[in-house]
Amino acid sequence: MRRVMDGETVYVSVRSLDSETETDRLGNPVYEWAEPVAVDHVLASVIDAEERDYSRPDGYVATYTLAFPRGCTLDLRGAKVTVGGRELTVIGDPVHVNSPLAWDMRVTAGVHDG
């Protein structure tokens, strides 16, 4: 009997610039998030406390590694991802890579502590 890896369903809210207020009073971009969409078959792995990198910019602490399936076409940069009821923020700019696997986009996500 062959075992099939399935993953779980996560909910993703992609960001875009706020159409009314593109920047705040200090010139920083202001974003708004779209309604969450379900993405099935995502492999989620918790990053152990010993493996966490606390030196990331902007106060983010990476807490999960997510492997998104090949069919995911969302722009995940800065997106909010809900995994197991916990809202996380995507760190960096994930891209699809050449891979023989069904999961070709590795995403680091975490919480904002600052």
N, C-alpha and C positions, 0 to 999 in steps of 0.2 A: 504494500500500500504506500503510495506516494503522499508525503505531507506537503501542503501548500501554505506558504507564509501569506497572511492576509493583511495585517496591519489594522489600524483603527480609523474611525472617522474623526477628523478635526474640523474646526470652523475657522475660516479665514476672513478677515476684514482688511481689504487693501486700502491704502491711503491715496489721497490726492490733495492738491493745494486747495484750500478753502476759496471758493469762487468769489466771496465778498471781501475777505481780508487775507490777502496773500502773505503778508508779513505782519509781525507784531511791532510794537513801538521801538524795539531794539533791532529790527531788521531780520529777525529769525522767521523762517517759513512757518505758517500756520496750516496744519493739515486737518482734513476731515476724513472719516472712515466710512466706507460703504457698508451696507448691510452684510452680515456674515453669510458666506456660502460654505456648504459642506464639501470637503475633499475626502474621499474614501481611500482606504488602503495606504495610509501614511504609517511608516514605522517610527515609533517614538521611543527614545531611550533617555532615561534620566542621567544627568552628569553628576557623578559622585562629588561630594564636598571636597575631597582631596584633589580632584581633577579640575575644579573650577578655576577660571582665570579671573581674578578680581581686579586686574589692571586694565580692563576694557574702558574705552572712552565713554563719556557721558553717564557714568554710574551704572552701566548695565552689568548684570551678573548672569553669565550663561548657565542655564539650569537644564536645558533639554537639547538633544540632537534629534532632528526630524529628517527622515528620508521621504521625499515626495515622489509620487509615481510619475513616470514619463509623460503621461497625458495632462499633467497640471500646467496650465498656461498662464497662471496668475503672476503678476509682478509682486513678488514677496518682499521687496525692499521696504523696511519699516512697517510691514503689515502686523496686525494683531492676530495671534493664533490662539484658539481656545483648545487646550488639551486636557481631557479629564476634568473639565469644569474650571480649569485654571487659565487665566488670560496671560499670555506671554507676548513679548515683542520680538520680531525677527531682527537679528543683529547682522549687519553687513548687507551685501547685495548678492543673494544666492543666484546661481545660474545652472542650467542643465549642462552636464558633461557627457562625453562619450562613455557609455557603459553598456555591457551586455545584460545588465540586470533590469528589472522592471522599474527600479527606483534610481533615477539619474540626477536628482537634485538634493544635495545635503544642506540642511538649514540648521543654523544655531539660533536658539531662541532663549530668552530669559526675562528676568524682571528688572525693573528700573529702581535703583537704590540711590537716587540723588537728585 
